[in-house]
Amino acid sequence: MGLHPKIGITGLPRSGKSAVMDKVLEMLVDERQRELRMRGGDPNTLIIAGLRTEPILEGSERMGYRLIDIVTNEEAIIAHRSNDDRLRVLGLGLDLAEIERIAVPALMRARDEAEVIVIDEIGKFTVESEAYVDAVRSVLEVDKPTLLTLHKKSRHPLLQDIRRRDDGRILEVTPVNRALLPYKIHKLMRETY
């Protein structure tokens, strides 16, 4: 097992997992850019790479989800109420081809080129893709600081494996710790990085 922590942020839907992650990433990137400037490091260093998931809202209703490559900003609608796919999860039609088109290259770039790997979110939709699950497993093999958001209730083997890792720390976002959790996670990541 590696030295760098694999930190999983979990919590109920709308608990603020993504907001906590955004704050951690903002702090990491700011600090790392300052370090690179001061120490004369390569200013083109790829600090973070990976994936983020955003809900597609109509009013306050979640109509679906899009997956975004953090580096290229390329995006794909991976689940939507209007998708007619046979594969449906929580009433949304999944588009596995779109998951794979965005996720696999983004995860391989993060694995091979970035200092910090980000996967938001390992959840009920993306784990339906075998290629996605394989890509995440491959990313977890490398010893780099890794920040994940995890679906709280999923029993998928991939999430079970992440929860059991020796180098893993799973932290749950609650209304009580939401404001301070980003600082705690940032500190955990900086201790080794």
Secondary structure, DSSP 8 states (H G I E B T S, - for coil): --SS-EEEEEESTTSSHHHHHHHHHHHHHHHHHHHHHHHT--TT---EEEEEEEEEEETTEEEEEEEEETTT--EEEEEETT---S-EETTEEE-HHHHHHHHHHHHHHHHHH-SEEEEEEE-TTGGG-HHHHHHHHHHHTS-S-EEEEEESS---HHHHHHHH-TTEEEEE--TTTTTTHHHHHHHHHHTT-
